[in-house]
């Protein structure tokens, strides 16, 4: 089975820092944040000859984890900023 290890890493890091993000209350916000981040990160697939140690090393690489964290942060800011502006526009329309 082919597996994108960048998805594994994004899921792992997002679960670690999710409580710090306070995502907006939109439906599927968590999935949308991860999707945006993954679209800005390169996919990583290992050959069938790769050892479990190589895969684990990929997941534990400090610089890669920082890059993924930055992508998740940018995705959250982009998504929630757009979401909040839509909410404020909706509130403004309701008051008019």
C-alpha positions as CSV (number, residue, x, y, z in Angstrom):
1,X,0.0,0.0,0.0
2,X,1.3,3.4,-1.0
3,X,1.3,5.9,1.9
4,X,2.1,9.7,1.9
5,X,4.2,10.1,5.0
6,X,3.7,13.9,4.8
7,X,0.0,13.2,5.7
8,X,1.1,11.1,8.6
9,X,3.4,13.9,9.9
10,X,0.8,16.6,9.4
11,X,-1.8,14.5,11.3
12,X,0.7,13.8,14.1
13,X,1.8,17.4,14.5
14,X,-1.7,18.8,14.3
15,X,-2.9,16.6,17.1
16,X,0.0,17.8,19.2
17,X,-0.7,21.5,18.8
18,X,-4.5,21.5,18.1
19,X,-5.4,22.8,21.5
20,X,-3.2,25.9,20.9
21,X,-4.9,26.7,17.6
22,X,-8.5,27.4,18.8
23,X,-9.8,26.8,15.3
24,X,-13.0,28.6,14.3
25,X,-16.3,26.7,14.7
26,X,-16.8,26.0,11.0
27,X,-17.7,22.5,9.9
28,X,-14.6,20.5,9.0
29,X,-12.2,23.2,10.1
30,X,-9.6,20.6,11.3
31,X,-9.7,18.8,7.9
32,X,-9.5,22.1,6.0
33,X,-6.5,23.3,7.9
34,X,-4.7,20.0,7.2
35,X,-5.7,20.1,3.6
36,X,-4.4,23.6,3.0
37,X,-1.1,22.7,4.8
38,X,-0.7,19.5,2.7
39,X,-1.3,21.4,-0.5
40,X,1.7,23.6,0.4
41,X,4.0,20.7,1.4
42,X,5.6,18.2,-0.9
43,X,4.3,14.6,-0.8
44,X,6.7,12.0,0.5
45,X,6.5,8.3,-0.4
46,X,9.0,5.6,0.5
47,X,10.2,2.8,-1.7
48,X,9.2,-0.7,-0.6
49,X,12.9,-1.3,0.3
50,X,12.9,1.6,2.9
51,X,13.3,0.4,6.5
52,X,11.0,1.4,9.3
53,X,14.0,3.3,10.8
54,X,14.1,5.5,7.7
55,X,10.4,6.2,7.9
56,X,10.7,7.0,11.6
57,X,13.7,9.3,11.0
58,X,11.5,11.2,8.5
59,X,8.8,11.6,11.0
60,X,11.2,12.8,13.8
61,X,13.3,15.2,11.7
62,X,13.3,18.5,13.6
63,X,13.5,20.8,10.6
64,X,10.8,19.0,8.8
65,X,8.5,19.2,11.9
66,X,9.2,22.9,12.1
67,X,8.3,23.3,8.4
68,X,5.0,21.4,8.8
69,X,4.2,23.4,11.9
70,X,4.7,26.6,9.9
71,X,2.5,25.3,7.1
72,X,-0.3,24.4,9.6
73,X,-0.1,27.8,11.2
74,X,-0.3,29.6,7.9
75,X,-3.2,27.4,6.9
76,X,-5.1,28.1,10.2
77,X,-4.6,31.9,9.8
78,X,-5.7,31.8,6.2
79,X,-8.8,29.7,6.8
80,X,-10.0,31.3,10.0
81,X,-9.4,34.9,8.7
82,X,-11.6,34.1,5.8
83,X,-14.1,32.4,8.0
84,X,-14.2,35.3,10.4
85,X,-14.6,37.8,7.6
86,X,-17.6,35.8,6.3
87,X,-19.1,35.7,9.8
88,X,-18.7,39.5,10.2
89,X,-20.2,40.1,6.7
90,X,-23.1,37.8,7.7
91,X,-23.7,39.7,11.0
92,X,-23.5,43.0,9.1
93,X,-26.1,41.8,6.7
94,X,-28.4,40.7,9.5
95,X,-28.3,44.1,11.2
96,X,-29.1,46.0,7.9
